[in-house]
Amino acid sequence: MNTNQEIIRRAKATFQIEIDSLELVKESIGEDFANVAKTVYESEGRLVITGIGKSANIANKIVATLNSTGTPAIFMHAADAIHGDLGNVQRKDVVLCISKSGDTPEIKVLVPIIREMGNTLIGMTAHADSFLGLHSDLNLLTPITQEACPHNLAPTSSTTTQLAMGDALAVCLLEMRDFTSDDFAKYHPGGALGKRLYLRLSDLFPRNEKPLVSSEASLKDIIFEITGKRLGATAVVENGNLLGVITDGDLRRLLQSGRDLSSIKAKDIMGKKPKVLEAETLASDALAMMKENSITQIMVVKDGVYVGVVHLHDILQEGIL
């Protein structure tokens, strides 16, 4: 298989085999799945997910998804479990064991021990009549027609279906818990996704200088203020009230107009309806306003009083797009 056409054909065939397997697993979802979701939701402990080989890799990903969406979960490698790590399993925990065959030596050792401990055991396997399938309290069946591997050996379709089943469980639990976007932000404070949900203008404007001039400021003073504060604009303020804004674009248009510049004051050239947002506005909402109005600065107020400026670059530097 060396030609481009042969490579493309094999890639598409891989997708189709895995899609067929996903369709098969989708059709298998029923009351058993609902009972698993309810069991995990009602548990007073964590969901301990275990597996071996590629199933262990899938278990790790499912644990990460559950933890980030409000369901406490930990990973326990099946081989390590039977060599001391079973101490991780607490009395109220539910255990989810992932194994395509359901008949590996580690599974046959681990399953009876978990049942002896009294924890609810959920099996995720492709074979209902396997050791795992027969000895689990509840089952998530992930049957497949074949692996995408041409030798039907390398875990491909099987791990795809396991991953999808884990996602389905996590999403159902998320909705059962009424997990909101605010909750999501609490679990993702360091990433761009989280920042979209919690970063506010009040977190940004204090980093910048606060450009302002009076309504009677001369053109020279306006230029110095805009240039010195390096935000591309200045507020026009009188007695603490924000009257307007002057941008570097306003200055360029003034110079092109041919007007007499000697007597120009800030009040003569300011925009009298500046785009203004309260300090507690989400940065993502401010970005949306900037895009909608094709502007690069937002005047920020707190209880109606001008407090600073946020530039488009301030938001983009936070990874919010």
C-alpha positions, 0 to 999 in steps of 0.5 A: 500500500504505497499509492496515495489512493491506497492510503486514502482508501485504507483511512476511509475504511478505518473510519467506516469500520469504527463508525459501524462499531459505534452504531452497534454500540449506540443500538445496545444502549438501553435500561442497563445504561440508564441504571449505570448512570443512576448508580454513579449519580446516586453514589456517595463515593467516587467512580474508580475506573480500572483497566489494563493495556489500551483499555487503561489509556481509555480509562484515564481519559474517561476519568479526566472527562468525569472530573472536569464535569462534576463527577469525582473519579480516579484511575486505578491500573488493573495490574497495580490493583492486584499488587496493592493499589486496591487500597484506593477503593473506599467503601462507598466507591463504585468501580468501573472495569474496562476490558474488551475481552473481559477474560484477561488474567488480571480481570479474573483476579480483580473482579472477585476481590472487588465483589468481596469488598462489597463495592458495586461493580460495573463492567464495560466489555464487548462480550456479555458472556465473558468473566467480567460480563457475568460477574458485574452488577451492571454492564455497559456493553461495547460490542464491535464487529471487528477491529479496524486493524487489518489483522483484527488485532490492534485495539482500534474499534474497541477503544473508540467504542469504549471512549464514546461510551465513557463520553455518553456516561459523562454527558448524562451525568453532567446533565443529571447534576445540572452542571452549568457553564459557571461550574465548568469555569470553576474546574477549568480556571487556567485554560482559555475555555475557563477564561471565557467564563470567568475573566472580566474587564476588572481583571484587565484594565488595572494592567493598563494606564488610564488615559484621560483628558479634559474637554478643553484639552488642546490637540497637543495634549491629546496626542501626548496622552494617546501616545504616552498611554499607548492604548490608541485612545483617550477618554474625555472626562469632565468632573468625573463624567465620561463625555466621550472618547478620542482614538488615533483614528479620529486624529488621522481623520482630523489631519486629513480634513484640512481643518485649522488645528490651532484652536481644536479642543477635545470636545470638538473631535471626540466621539460623544457615544463611546462604547462603554462596559461595566468593569464586571463584564466578561472579557468574552462579551467585550470581545464580541462587542469589539468585533461587532463594532469593529473597534479595538478599545472599550471604555470601562466604567464602575458604577458609571464612573470611568476607571480605565481602558481595555484594548483588544490585545489585552483580551487576545493575550489571554487566549480568548478568541 
